[in-house]
Amino acid sequence: MRLEGWHLIIIIVLALVLFAAPKLPGMARSLGQSMRIFKSEVREMKKDGNPEAAADSDAVEGKVVNHPRSNGTESRPGEGTDVPPPNRA
């Protein structure tokens, strides 16, 4: 007698029912919760890639302000500026 794929599936299902019966409700609950989390994450990822969501946000208009130098003193780079120094790698 040769074992086929469906024989193995029946044996695995019987083993699960006999030996893991008390744990099956908890495993099913955990699987359902995992599926809900997965679906919500997929929904969020689709929403993040949606160009309509980006169009809803208001555009910010900026203006460049030149700060006048005080007392004719020279400022050294990194001292008294509002702009952080550039990253040097």
PDB file of N, CA, C and O in Angstrom, chain B, residues numbered from 101:
ATOM      1  N   MET B 101       0.844  -1.177   0.000  1.00  0.00           N
ATOM      2  CA  MET B 101       0.000   0.000   0.000  1.00  0.00           C
ATOM      3  C   MET B 101       0.891   1.242   0.000  1.00  0.00           C
ATOM      4  O   MET B 101       1.798   1.377   0.821  1.00  0.00           O
ATOM      5  N   ARG B 102       0.619   2.114  -0.909  1.00  0.00           N
ATOM      6  CA  ARG B 102       1.440   3.305  -1.076  1.00  0.00           C
ATOM      7  C   ARG B 102       0.726   4.521  -0.483  1.00  0.00           C
ATOM      8  O   ARG B 102      -0.454   4.744  -0.754  1.00  0.00           O
ATOM      9  N   LEU B 103       1.453   5.320   0.340  1.00  0.00           N
ATOM     10  CA  LEU B 103       0.874   6.534   0.918  1.00  0.00           C
ATOM     11  C   LEU B 103       0.902   7.654  -0.111  1.00  0.00           C
ATOM     12  O   LEU B 103       1.921   7.904  -0.754  1.00  0.00           O
ATOM     13  N   GLU B 104      -0.215   8.311  -0.251  1.00  0.00           N
ATOM     14  CA  GLU B 104      -0.317   9.449  -1.163  1.00  0.00           C
ATOM     15  C   GLU B 104      -0.463  10.724  -0.348  1.00  0.00           C
ATOM     16  O   GLU B 104      -0.513  10.683   0.882  1.00  0.00           O
ATOM     17  N   GLY B 105      -0.532  11.852  -1.036  1.00  0.00           N
ATOM     18  CA  GLY B 105      -0.618  13.152  -0.373  1.00  0.00           C
ATOM     19  C   GLY B 105      -1.835  13.309   0.515  1.00  0.00           C
ATOM     20  O   GLY B 105      -1.747  13.867   1.608  1.00  0.00           O
ATOM     21  N   TRP B 106      -2.969  12.818   0.046  1.00  0.00           N
ATOM     22  CA  TRP B 106      -4.173  12.997   0.849  1.00  0.00           C
ATOM     23  C   TRP B 106      -4.160  12.110   2.083  1.00  0.00           C
ATOM     24  O   TRP B 106      -4.809  12.441   3.076  1.00  0.00           O
ATOM     25  N   HIS B 107      -3.433  10.982   2.053  1.00  0.00           N
ATOM     26  CA  HIS B 107      -3.291  10.146   3.249  1.00  0.00           C
ATOM     27  C   HIS B 107      -2.533  10.914   4.334  1.00  0.00           C
ATOM     28  O   HIS B 107      -2.910  10.888   5.506  1.00  0.00           O
ATOM     29  N   LEU B 108      -1.472  11.591   3.930  1.00  0.00           N
ATOM     30  CA  LEU B 108      -0.683  12.364   4.897  1.00  0.00           C
ATOM     31  C   LEU B 108      -1.500  13.502   5.498  1.00  0.00           C
ATOM     32  O   LEU B 108      -1.381  13.797   6.687  1.00  0.00           O
ATOM     33  N   ILE B 109      -2.320  14.133   4.686  1.00  0.00           N
ATOM     34  CA  ILE B 109      -3.158  15.226   5.191  1.00  0.00           C
ATOM     35  C   ILE B 109      -4.135  14.707   6.234  1.00  0.00           C
ATOM     36  O   ILE B 109      -4.333  15.353   7.263  1.00  0.00           O
ATOM     37  N   ILE B 110      -4.750  13.554   5.991  1.00  0.00           N
ATOM     38  CA  ILE B 110      -5.688  12.968   6.956  1.00  0.00           C
ATOM     39  C   ILE B 110      -4.965  12.613   8.249  1.00  0.00           C
ATOM     40  O   ILE B 110      -5.495  12.858   9.333  1.00  0.00           O
ATOM     41  N   ILE B 111      -3.783  12.050   8.159  1.00  0.00           N
ATOM     42  CA  ILE B 111      -3.015  11.685   9.362  1.00  0.00           C
ATOM     43  C   ILE B 111      -2.655  12.928  10.163  1.00  0.00           C
ATOM     44  O   ILE B 111      -2.749  12.916  11.391  1.00  0.00           O
ATOM     45  N   ILE B 112      -2.246  13.997   9.495  1.00  0.00           N
ATOM     46  CA  ILE B 112      -1.887  15.236  10.195  1.00  0.00           C
ATOM     47  C   ILE B 112      -3.106  15.847  10.871  1.00  0.00           C
ATOM     48  O   ILE B 112      -3.014  16.304  12.010  1.00  0.00           O
ATOM     49  N   VAL B 113      -4.251  15.861  10.184  1.00  0.00           N
ATOM     50  CA  VAL B 113      -5.478  16.412  10.771  1.00  0.00           C
ATOM     51  C   VAL B 113      -5.892  15.598  11.991  1.00  0.00           C
ATOM     52  O   VAL B 113      -6.257  16.176  13.015  1.00  0.00           O
ATOM     53  N   LEU B 114      -5.844  14.265  11.905  1.00  0.00           N
ATOM     54  CA  LEU B 114      -6.196  13.423  13.054  1.00  0.00           C
ATOM     55  C   LEU B 114      -5.247  13.658  14.229  1.00  0.00           C
ATOM     56  O   LEU B 114      -5.690  13.722  15.376  1.00  0.00           O
ATOM     57  N   ALA B 115      -3.971  13.784  13.960  1.00  0.00           N
ATOM     58  CA  ALA B 115      -3.008  14.038  15.035  1.00  0.00           C
ATOM     59  C   ALA B 115      -3.288  15.380  15.700  1.00  0.00           C
ATOM     60  O   ALA B 115      -3.217  15.493  16.923  1.00  0.00           O
ATOM     61  N   LEU B 116      -3.605  16.392  14.903  1.00  0.00           N
ATOM     62  CA  LEU B 116      -3.927  17.701  15.477  1.00  0.00           C
ATOM     63  C   LEU B 116      -5.175  17.635  16.349  1.00  0.00           C
ATOM     64  O   LEU B 116      -5.203  18.200  17.442  1.00  0.00           O
ATOM     65  N   VAL B 117      -6.202  16.948  15.870  1.00  0.00           N
ATOM     66  CA  VAL B 117      -7.449  16.857  16.630  1.00  0.00           C
ATOM     67  C   VAL B 117      -7.239  16.081  17.924  1.00  0.00           C
ATOM     68  O   VAL B 117      -7.762  16.471  18.968  1.00  0.00           O
ATOM     69  N   LEU B 118      -6.488  14.995  17.872  1.00  0.00           N
ATOM     70  CA  LEU B 118      -6.290  14.168  19.064  1.00  0.00           C
ATOM     71  C   LEU B 118      -5.362  14.811  20.090  1.00  0.00           C
ATOM     72  O   LEU B 118      -5.659  14.799  21.285  1.00  0.00           O
ATOM     73  N   PHE B 119      -4.256  15.366  19.640  1.00  0.00           N
ATOM     74  CA  PHE B 119      -3.243  15.834  20.585  1.00  0.00           C
ATOM     75  C   PHE B 119      -3.283  17.335  20.863  1.00  0.00           C
ATOM     76  O   PHE B 119      -2.794  17.781  21.901  1.00  0.00           O
ATOM     77  N   ALA B 120      -3.851  18.106  19.963  1.00  0.00           N
ATOM     78  CA  ALA B 120      -3.848  19.553  20.152  1.00  0.00           C
ATOM     79  C   ALA B 120      -5.251  20.122  20.301  1.00  0.00           C
ATOM     80  O   ALA B 120      -5.440  21.328  20.145  1.00  0.00           O
ATOM     81  N   ALA B 121      -6.234  19.290  20.597  1.00  0.00           N
ATOM     82  CA  ALA B 121      -7.624  19.746  20.697  1.00  0.00           C
ATOM     83  C   ALA B 121      -7.808  20.872  21.711  1.00  0.00           C
ATOM     84  O   ALA B 121      -8.518  21.832  21.412  1.00  0.00           O
ATOM     85  N   PRO B 122      -7.197  20.799  22.904  1.00  0.00           N
ATOM     86  CA  PRO B 122      -7.397  21.897  23.853  1.00  0.00           C
ATOM     87  C   PRO B 122      -6.798  23.223  23.372  1.00  0.00           C
ATOM     88  O   PRO B 122      -7.256  24.288  23.784  1.00  0.00           O
ATOM     89  N   LYS B 123      -5.803  23.171  22.524  1.00  0.00           N
ATOM     90  CA  LYS B 123      -5.140  24.394  22.077  1.00  0.00           C
ATOM     91  C   LYS B 123      -5.742  24.967  20.800  1.00  0.00           C
ATOM     92  O   LYS B 123      -5.409  26.090  20.422  1.00  0.00           O
ATOM     93  N   LEU B 124      -6.615  24.231  20.130  1.00  0.00           N
ATOM     94  CA  LEU B 124      -7.163  24.687  18.850  1.00  0.00           C
ATOM     95  C   LEU B 124      -7.934  26.010  18.944  1.00  0.00           C
ATOM     96  O   LEU B 124      -7.742  26.862  18.076  1.00  0.00           O
ATOM     97  N   PRO B 125      -8.798  26.232  19.950  1.00  0.00           N
ATOM     98  CA  PRO B 125      -9.496  27.529  20.007  1.00  0.00           C
ATOM     99  C   PRO B 125      -8.535  28.711  20.153  1.00  0.00           C
ATOM    100  O   PRO B 125      -8.724  29.753  19.525  1.00  0.00           O
ATOM    101  N   GLY B 126      -7.516  28.543  20.975  1.00  0.00           N
ATOM    102  CA  GLY B 126      -6.533  29.620  21.138  1.00  0.00           C
ATOM    103  C   GLY B 126      -5.750  29.874  19.863  1.00  0.00           C
ATOM    104  O   GLY B 126      -5.463  31.020  19.516  1.00  0.00           O
ATOM    105  N   MET B 127      -5.401  28.788  19.159  1.00  0.00           N
ATOM    106  CA  MET B 127      -4.669  28.940  17.900  1.00  0.00           C
ATOM    107  C   MET B 127      -5.544  29.614  16.849  1.00  0.00           C
ATOM    108  O   MET B 127      -5.058  30.452  16.090  1.00  0.00           O
ATOM    109  N   ALA B 128      -6.822  29.262  16.794  1.00  0.00           N
ATOM    110  CA  ALA B 128      -7.734  29.880  15.831  1.00  0.00           C
ATOM    111  C   ALA B 128      -7.927  31.360  16.150  1.00  0.00           C
ATOM    112  O   ALA B 128      -7.966  32.193  15.245  1.00  0.00           O
ATOM    113  N   ARG B 129      -8.046  31.686  17.431  1.00  0.00           N
ATOM    114  CA  ARG B 129      -8.200  33.074  17.857  1.00  0.00           C
ATOM    115  C   ARG B 129      -6.960  33.884  17.477  1.00  0.00           C
ATOM    116  O   ARG B 129      -7.065  35.004  16.978  1.00  0.00           O
ATOM    117  N   SER B 130      -5.798  33.305  17.718  1.00  0.00           N
ATOM    118  CA  SER B 130      -4.544  33.970  17.386  1.00  0.00           C
ATOM    119  C   SER B 130      -4.409  34.172  15.876  1.00  0.00           C
ATOM    120  O   SER B 130      -3.955  35.224  15.426  1.00  0.00           O
ATOM    121  N   LEU B 131      -4.800  33.174  15.105  1.00  0.00           N
ATOM    122  CA  LEU B 131      -4.739  33.286  13.648  1.00  0.00           C
ATOM    123  C   LEU B 131      -5.681  34.382  13.153  1.00  0.00           C
ATOM    124  O   LEU B 131      -5.315  35.160  12.271  1.00  0.00           O
ATOM    125  N   GLY B 132      -6.884  34.449  13.709  1.00  0.00           N
ATOM    126  CA  GLY B 132      -7.839  35.485  13.320  1.00  0.00           C
ATOM    127  C   GLY B 132      -7.332  36.875  13.646  1.00  0.00           C
ATOM    128  O   GLY B 132      -7.477  37.797  12.843  1.00  0.00           O
ATOM    129  N   GLN B 133      -6.735  37.033  14.827  1.00  0.00           N
ATOM    130  CA  GLN B 133      -6.186  38.328  15.218  1.00  0.00           C
ATOM    131  C   GLN B 133      -5.028  38.715  14.296  1.00  0.00           C
ATOM    132  O   GLN B 133      -4.911  39.873  13.894  1.00  0.00           O
ATOM    133  N   SER B 134      -4.187  37.758  13.968  1.00  0.00           N
ATOM    134  CA  SER B 134      -3.068  38.035  13.062  1.00  0.00           C
ATOM    135  C   SER B 134      -3.573  38.458  11.688  1.00  0.00           C
ATOM    136  O   SER B 134      -3.008  39.364  11.076  1.00  0.00           O
ATOM    137  N   MET B 135      -4.620  37.822  11.202  1.00  0.00           N
ATOM    138  CA  MET B 135      -5.179  38.186   9.899  1.00  0.00           C
ATOM    139  C   MET B 135      -5.771  39.594   9.922  1.00  0.00           C
ATOM    140  O   MET B 135      -5.624  40.339   8.954  1.00  0.00           O
ATOM    141  N   ARG B 136      -6.446  39.970  11.028  1.00  0.00           N
ATOM    142  CA  ARG B 136      -6.991  41.321  11.132  1.00  0.00           C
ATOM    143  C   ARG B 136      -5.882  42.358  11.121  1.00  0.00           C
ATOM    144  O   ARG B 136      -5.998  43.386  10.455  1.00  0.00           O
ATOM    145  N   ILE B 137      -4.805  42.094  11.857  1.00  0.00           N
ATOM    146  CA  ILE B 137      -3.673  43.021  11.890  1.00  0.00           C
ATOM    147  C   ILE B 137      -3.053  43.133  10.502  1.00  0.00           C
ATOM    148  O   ILE B 137      -2.745  44.234  10.046  1.00  0.00           O
ATOM    149  N   PHE B 138      -2.869  42.006   9.836  1.00  0.00           N
ATOM    150  CA  PHE B 138      -2.279  42.004   8.495  1.00  0.00           C
ATOM    151  C   PHE B 138      -3.138  42.811   7.521  1.00  0.00           C
ATOM    152  O   PHE B 138      -2.613  43.605   6.741  1.00  0.00           O
ATOM    153  N   LYS B 139      -4.456  42.610   7.566  1.00  0.00           N
ATOM    154  CA  LYS B 139      -5.348  43.337   6.663  1.00  0.00           C
ATOM    155  C   LYS B 139      -5.315  44.833   6.936  1.00  0.00           C
ATOM    156  O   LYS B 139      -5.322  45.632   5.999  1.00  0.00           O
ATOM    157  N   SER B 140      -5.278  45.226   8.219  1.00  0.00           N
ATOM    158  CA  SER B 140      -5.234  46.656   8.529  1.00  0.00           C
ATOM    159  C   SER B 140      -3.915  47.277   8.073  1.00  0.00           C
ATOM    160  O   SER B 140      -3.899  48.419   7.613  1.00  0.00           O
ATOM    161  N   GLU B 141      -2.816  46.542   8.195  1.00  0.00           N
ATOM    162  CA  GLU B 141      -1.527  47.057   7.723  1.00  0.00           C
ATOM    163  C   GLU B 141      -1.520  47.200   6.205  1.00  0.00           C
ATOM    164  O   GLU B 141      -0.990  48.180   5.681  1.00  0.00           O
ATOM    165  N   VAL B 142      -2.099  46.242   5.495  1.00  0.00           N
ATOM    166  CA  VAL B 142      -2.172  46.333   4.034  1.00  0.00           C
ATOM    167  C   VAL B 142      -3.018  47.535   3.639  1.00  0.00           C
ATOM    168  O   VAL B 142      -2.672  48.260   2.706  1.00  0.00           O
ATOM    169  N   ARG B 143      -4.126  47.749   4.346  1.00  0.00           N
ATOM    170  CA  ARG B 143      -4.990  48.895   4.066  1.00  0.00           C
ATOM    171  C   ARG B 143      -4.236  50.202   4.285  1.00  0.00           C
ATOM    172  O   ARG B 143      -4.359  51.129   3.485  1.00  0.00           O
ATOM    173  N   GLU B 144      -3.451  50.285   5.371  1.00  0.00           N
ATOM    174  CA  GLU B 144      -2.661  51.487   5.652  1.00  0.00           C
ATOM    175  C   GLU B 144      -1.603  51.715   4.580  1.00  0.00           C
ATOM    176  O   GLU B 144      -1.362  52.853   4.175  1.00  0.00           O
ATOM    177  N   MET B 145      -0.971  50.635   4.119  1.00  0.00           N
ATOM    178  CA  MET B 145       0.050  50.782   3.077  1.00  0.00           C
ATOM    179  C   MET B 145      -0.575  51.283   1.778  1.00  0.00           C
ATOM    180  O   MET B 145       0.026  52.098   1.077  1.00  0.00           O
ATOM    181  N   LYS B 146      -1.770  50.806   1.453  1.00  0.00           N
ATOM    182  CA  LYS B 146      -2.448  51.278   0.245  1.00  0.00           C
ATOM    183  C   LYS B 146      -2.812  52.747   0.388  1.00  0.00           C
ATOM    184  O   LYS B 146      -2.716  53.511  -0.573  1.00  0.00           O
ATOM    185  N   LYS B 147      -3.233  53.147   1.594  1.00  0.00           N
ATOM    186  CA  LYS B 147      -3.601  54.535   1.833  1.00  0.00           C
ATOM    187  C   LYS B 147      -2.368  55.436   1.757  1.00  0.00           C
ATOM    188  O   LYS B 147      -2.465  56.561   1.269  1.00  0.00           O
ATOM    189  N   ASP B 148      -1.210  54.965   2.229  1.00  0.00           N
ATOM    190  CA  ASP B 148       0.016  55.756   2.177  1.00  0.00           C
ATOM    191  C   ASP B 148       0.457  56.001   0.746  1.00  0.00           C
ATOM    192  O   ASP B 148       1.010  57.062   0.454  1.00  0.00           O
ATOM    193  N   GLY B 149       0.234  55.072  -0.142  1.00  0.00           N
ATOM    194  CA  GLY B 149       0.643  55.214  -1.528  1.00  0.00           C
ATOM    195  C   GLY B 149      -0.377  55.952  -2.379  1.00  0.00           C
ATOM    196  O   GLY B 149      -0.151  56.153  -3.573  1.00  0.00           O
ATOM    197  N   ASN B 150      -1.486  56.355  -1.795  1.00  0.00           N
ATOM    198  CA  ASN B 150      -2.570  57.001  -2.517  1.00  0.00           C
ATOM    199  C   ASN B 150      -2.222  58.471  -2.768  1.00  0.00           C
ATOM    200  O   ASN B 150      -1.992  59.197  -1.801  1.00  0.00           O
ATOM    201  N   PRO B 151      -2.174  58.946  -4.023  1.00  0.00           N
ATOM    202  CA  PRO B 151      -1.836  60.345  -4.285  1.00  0.00           C
ATOM    203  C   PRO B 151      -2.927  61.310  -3.839  1.00  0.00           C
ATOM    204  O   PRO B 151      -2.644  62.487  -3.619  1.00  0.00           O
ATOM    205  N   GLU B 152      -4.169  60.845  -3.700  1.00  0.00           N
ATOM    206  CA  GLU B 152      -5.241  61.721  -3.245  1.00  0.00           C
ATOM    207  C   GLU B 152      -5.009  62.173  -1.812  1.00  0.00           C
ATOM    208  O   GLU B 152      -5.354  63.300  -1.457  1.00  0.00           O
ATOM    209  N   ALA B 153      -4.434  61.318  -0.991  1.00  0.00           N
ATOM    210  CA  ALA B 153      -4.165  61.691   0.393  1.00  0.00           C
ATOM    211  C   ALA B 153      -3.131  62.802   0.448  1.00  0.00           C
ATOM    212  O   ALA B 153      -3.226  63.679   1.307  1.00  0.00           O
ATOM    213  N   ALA B 154      -2.144  62.792  -0.446  1.00  0.00           N
ATOM    214  CA  ALA B 154      -1.122  63.832  -0.469  1.00  0.00           C
ATOM    215  C   ALA B 154      -1.716  65.145  -0.967  1.00  0.00           C
ATOM    216  O   ALA B 154      -1.286  66.212  -0.528  1.00  0.00           O
ATOM    217  N   ALA B 155      -2.686  65.097  -1.868  1.00  0.00           N
ATOM    218  CA  ALA B 155      -3.294  66.303  -2.403  1.00  0.00           C
ATOM    219  C   ALA B 155      -4.174  66.985  -1.360  1.00  0.00           C
ATOM    220  O   ALA B 155      -4.401  68.191  -1.453  1.00  0.00           O
ATOM    221  N   ASP B 156      -4.668  66.256  -0.383  1.00  0.00           N
ATOM    222  CA  ASP B 156      -5.526  66.833   0.643  1.00  0.00           C
ATOM    223  C   ASP B 156      -4.760  67.729   1.602  1.00  0.00           C
ATOM    224  O   ASP B 156      -5.348  68.638   2.189  1.00  0.00           O
ATOM    225  N   SER B 157      -3.471  67.500   1.776  1.00  0.00           N
ATOM    226  CA  SER B 157      -2.706  68.300   2.723  1.00  0.00           C
ATOM    227  C   SER B 157      -2.455  69.683   2.134  1.00  0.00           C
ATOM    228  O   SER B 157      -2.273  69.830   0.926  1.00  0.00           O
ATOM    229  N   ASP B 158      -2.447  70.693   2.999  1.00  0.00           N
ATOM    230  CA  ASP B 158      -2.234  72.064   2.559  1.00  0.00           C
ATOM    231  C   ASP B 158      -0.766  72.297   2.246  1.00  0.00           C
ATOM    232  O   ASP B 158       0.117  71.793   2.940  1.00  0.00           O
ATOM    233  N   ALA B 159      -0.518  73.062   1.198  1.00  0.00           N
ATOM    234  CA  ALA B 159       0.855  73.410   0.839  1.00  0.00           C
ATOM    235  C   ALA B 159       1.336  74.517   1.768  1.00  0.00           C
ATOM    236  O   ALA B 159       0.568  75.401   2.147  1.00  0.00           O
ATOM    237  N   VAL B 160       2.589  74.461   2.122  1.00  0.00           N
ATOM    238  CA  VAL B 160       3.169  75.464   3.007  1.00  0.00           C
ATOM    239  C   VAL B 160       4.012  76.398   2.164  1.00  0.00           C
ATOM    240  O   VAL B 160       4.872  75.960   1.400  1.00  0.00           O
ATOM    241  N   GLU B 161       3.759  77.690   2.310  1.00  0.00           N
ATOM    242  CA  GLU B 161       4.524  78.671   1.559  1.00  0.00           C
ATOM    243  C   GLU B 161       5.638  79.197   2.452  1.00  0.00           C
ATOM    244  O   GLU B 161       5.394  79.594   3.592  1.00  0.00           O
ATOM    245  N   GLY B 162       6.844  79.200   1.937  1.00  0.00           N
ATOM    246  CA  GLY B 162       7.981  79.649   2.734  1.00  0.00           C
ATOM    247  C   GLY B 162       8.570  80.927   2.176  1.00  0.00           C
ATOM    248  O   GLY B 162       8.349  81.284   1.019  1.00  0.00           O
ATOM    249  N   LYS B 163       9.333  81.615   3.032  1.00  0.00           N
ATOM    250  CA  LYS B 163       9.966  82.856   2.636  1.00  0.00           C
ATOM    251  C   LYS B 163      11.375  82.866   3.211  1.00  0.00           C
ATOM    252  O   LYS B 163      11.570  82.483   4.364  1.00  0.00           O
ATOM    253  N   VAL B 164      12.368  83.300   2.423  1.00  0.00           N
ATOM    254  CA  VAL B 164      13.747  83.385   2.883  1.00  0.00           C
ATOM    255  C   VAL B 164      13.932  84.720   3.580  1.00  0.00           C
ATOM    256  O   VAL B 164      13.575  85.768   3.043  1.00  0.00           O
ATOM    257  N   VAL B 165      14.495  84.675   4.788  1.00  0.00           N
ATOM    258  CA  VAL B 165      14.735  85.885   5.562  1.00  0.00           C
ATOM    259  C   VAL B 165      16.231  86.035   5.756  1.00  0.00           C
ATOM    260  O   VAL B 165      16.895  85.121   6.246  1.00  0.00           O
ATOM    261  N   ASN B 166      16.767  87.197   5.368  1.00  0.00           N
ATOM    262  CA  ASN B 166      18.182  87.490   5.600  1.00  0.00           C
ATOM    263  C   ASN B 166      18.306  88.230   6.919  1.00  0.00           C
ATOM    264  O   ASN B 166      17.706  89.290   7.099  1.00  0.00           O
ATOM    265  N   HIS B 167      19.079  87.679   7.837  1.00  0.00           N
ATOM    266  CA  HIS B 167      19.276  88.314   9.135  1.00  0.00           C
ATOM    267  C   HIS B 167      20.357  89.380   9.007  1.00  0.00           C
ATOM    268  O   HIS B 167      21.436  89.091   8.488  1.00  0.00           O
ATOM    269  N   PRO B 168      20.101  90.599   9.465  1.00  0.00           N
ATOM    270  CA  PRO B 168      21.139  91.638   9.400  1.00  0.00           C
ATOM    271  C   PRO B 168      22.239  91.351  10.419  1.00  0.00           C
ATOM    272  O   PRO B 168      21.979  90.824  11.500  1.00  0.00           O
ATOM    273  N   ARG B 169      23.470  91.706  10.059  1.00  0.00           N
ATOM    274  CA  ARG B 169      24.592  91.533  10.992  1.00  0.00           C
ATOM    275  C   ARG B 169      24.551  92.685  11.993  1.00  0.00           C
ATOM    276  O   ARG B 169      24.255  93.823  11.632  1.00  0.00           O
ATOM    277  N   SER B 170      24.847  92.383  13.232  1.00  0.00           N
ATOM    278  CA  SER B 170      24.799  93.415  14.261  1.00  0.00           C
ATOM    279  C   SER B 170      26.213  93.865  14.623  1.00  0.00           C
ATOM    280  O   SER B 170      27.136  93.051  14.621  1.00  0.00           O
ATOM    281  N   ASN B 171      26.392  95.139  14.930  1.00  0.00           N
ATOM    282  CA  ASN B 171      27.634  95.751  15.411  1.00  0.00           C
ATOM    283  C   ASN B 171      28.802  95.579  14.447  1.00  0.00           C
ATOM    284  O   ASN B 171      29.947  95.758  14.863  1.00  0.00           O
ATOM    285  N   GLY B 172      28.578  95.254  13.230  1.00  0.00           N
ATOM    286  CA  GLY B 172      29.660  95.110  12.271  1.00  0.00           C
ATOM    287  C   GLY B 172      30.613  93.975  12.571  1.00  0.00           C
ATOM    288  O   GLY B 172      31.701  93.928  11.997  1.00  0.00           O
ATOM    289  N   THR B 173      30.247  93.064  13.445  1.00  0.00           N
ATOM    290  CA  THR B 173      31.119  91.935  13.763  1.00  0.00           C
ATOM    291  C   THR B 173      30.858  90.819  12.784  1.00  0.00           C
ATOM    292  O   THR B 173      29.739  90.629  12.308  1.00  0.00           O
ATOM    293  N   GLU B 174      31.907  90.086  12.492  1.00  0.00           N
ATOM    294  CA  GLU B 174      31.756  88.941  11.605  1.00  0.00           C
ATOM    295  C   GLU B 174      31.263  87.747  12.405  1.00  0.00           C
ATOM    296  O   GLU B 174      31.679  87.523  13.541  1.00  0.00           O
ATOM    297  N   SER B 175      30.398  87.010  11.809  1.00  0.00           N
ATOM    298  CA  SER B 175      29.973  85.784  12.482  1.00  0.00           C
ATOM    299  C   SER B 175      30.771  84.629  11.914  1.00  0.00           C
ATOM    300  O   SER B 175      31.032  84.568  10.712  1.00  0.00           O
ATOM    301  N   ARG B 176      31.150  83.731  12.772  1.00  0.00           N
ATOM    302  CA  ARG B 176      31.883  82.543  12.344  1.00  0.00           C
ATOM    303  C   ARG B 176      30.889  81.435  12.052  1.00  0.00           C
ATOM    304  O   ARG B 176      29.810  81.383  12.643  1.00  0.00           O
ATOM    305  N   PRO B 177      31.258  80.549  11.138  1.00  0.00           N
ATOM    306  CA  PRO B 177      30.332  79.445  10.833  1.00  0.00           C
ATOM    307  C   PRO B 177      30.005  78.627  12.081  1.00  0.00           C
ATOM    308  O   PRO B 177      30.894  78.226  12.832  1.00  0.00           O
ATOM    309  N   GLY B 178      28.728  78.391  12.280  1.00  0.00           N
ATOM    310  CA  GLY B 178      28.295  77.576  13.409  1.00  0.00           C
ATOM    311  C   GLY B 178      28.003  78.370  14.661  1.00  0.00           C
ATOM    312  O   GLY B 178      27.546  77.802  15.653  1.00  0.00           O
ATOM    313  N   GLU B 179      28.251  79.664  14.646  1.00  0.00           N
ATOM    314  CA  GLU B 179      27.974  80.479  15.835  1.00  0.00           C
ATOM    315  C   GLU B 179      26.885  81.487  15.516  1.00  0.00           C
ATOM    316  O   GLU B 179      27.011  82.277  14.581  1.00  0.00           O
ATOM    317  N   GLY B 180      25.830  81.455  16.290  1.00  0.00           N
ATOM    318  CA  GLY B 180      24.777  82.443  16.178  1.00  0.00           C
ATOM    319  C   GLY B 180      23.904  82.315  14.943  1.00  0.00           C
ATOM    320  O   GLY B 180      23.254  83.284  14.551  1.00  0.00           O
ATOM    321  N   THR B 181      23.875  81.176  14.337  1.00  0.00           N
ATOM    322  CA  THR B 181      23.006  80.996  13.175  1.00  0.00           C
ATOM    323  C   THR B 181      21.846  80.089  13.539  1.00  0.00           C
ATOM    324  O   THR B 181      21.933  79.256  14.440  1.00  0.00           O
ATOM    325  N   ASP B 182      20.768  80.277  12.814  1.00  0.00           N
ATOM    326  CA  ASP B 182      19.594  79.435  13.033  1.00  0.00           C
ATOM    327  C   ASP B 182      19.652  78.162  12.205  1.00  0.00           C
ATOM    328  O   ASP B 182      18.850  77.248  12.399  1.00  0.00           O
ATOM    329  N   VAL B 183      20.600  78.107  11.285  1.00  0.00           N
ATOM    330  CA  VAL B 183      20.695  76.968  10.382  1.00  0.00           C
ATOM    331  C   VAL B 183      21.784  76.032  10.882  1.00  0.00           C
ATOM    332  O   VAL B 183      22.899  76.479  11.150  1.00  0.00           O
ATOM    333  N   PRO B 184      21.490  74.751  11.012  1.00  0.00           N
ATOM    334  CA  PRO B 184      22.528  73.814  11.469  1.00  0.00           C
ATOM    335  C   PRO B 184      23.611  73.659  10.403  1.00  0.00           C
ATOM    336  O   PRO B 184      23.340  73.822   9.213  1.00  0.00           O
ATOM    337  N   PRO B 185      24.830  73.345  10.826  1.00  0.00           N
ATOM    338  CA  PRO B 185      25.909  73.166   9.850  1.00  0.00           C
ATOM    339  C   PRO B 185      25.628  71.960   8.961  1.00  0.00           C
ATOM    340  O   PRO B 185      24.950  71.023   9.383  1.00  0.00           O
ATOM    341  N   PRO B 186      26.144  71.978   7.733  1.00  0.00           N
ATOM    342  CA  PRO B 186      25.892  70.843   6.833  1.00  0.00           C
ATOM    343  C   PRO B 186      26.595  69.590   7.322  1.00  0.00           C
ATOM    344  O   PRO B 186      27.637  69.658   7.975  1.00  0.00           O
ATOM    345  N   ASN B 187      26.013  68.454   7.000  1.00  0.00           N
ATOM    346  CA  ASN B 187      26.627  67.171   7.370  1.00  0.00           C
ATOM    347  C   ASN B 187      27.817  66.926   6.469  1.00  0.00           C
ATOM    348  O   ASN B 187      27.727  67.050   5.248  1.00  0.00           O
ATOM    349  N   ARG B 188      28.916  66.582   7.077  1.00  0.00           N
ATOM    350  CA  ARG B 188      30.117  66.278   6.301  1.00  0.00           C
ATOM    351  C   ARG B 188      30.502  64.847   6.571  1.00  0.00           C
ATOM    352  O   ARG B 188      30.866  64.475   7.687  1.00  0.00           O
ATOM    353  N   ALA B 189      30.413  64.064   5.538  1.00  0.00           N
ATOM    354  CA  ALA B 189      30.715  62.643   5.699  1.00  0.00           C
ATOM    355  C   ALA B 189      32.094  62.312   5.214  1.00  0.00           C
ATOM    356  O   ALA B 189      32.510  61.155   5.277  1.00  0.00           O
TER     357      ALA B 189
END
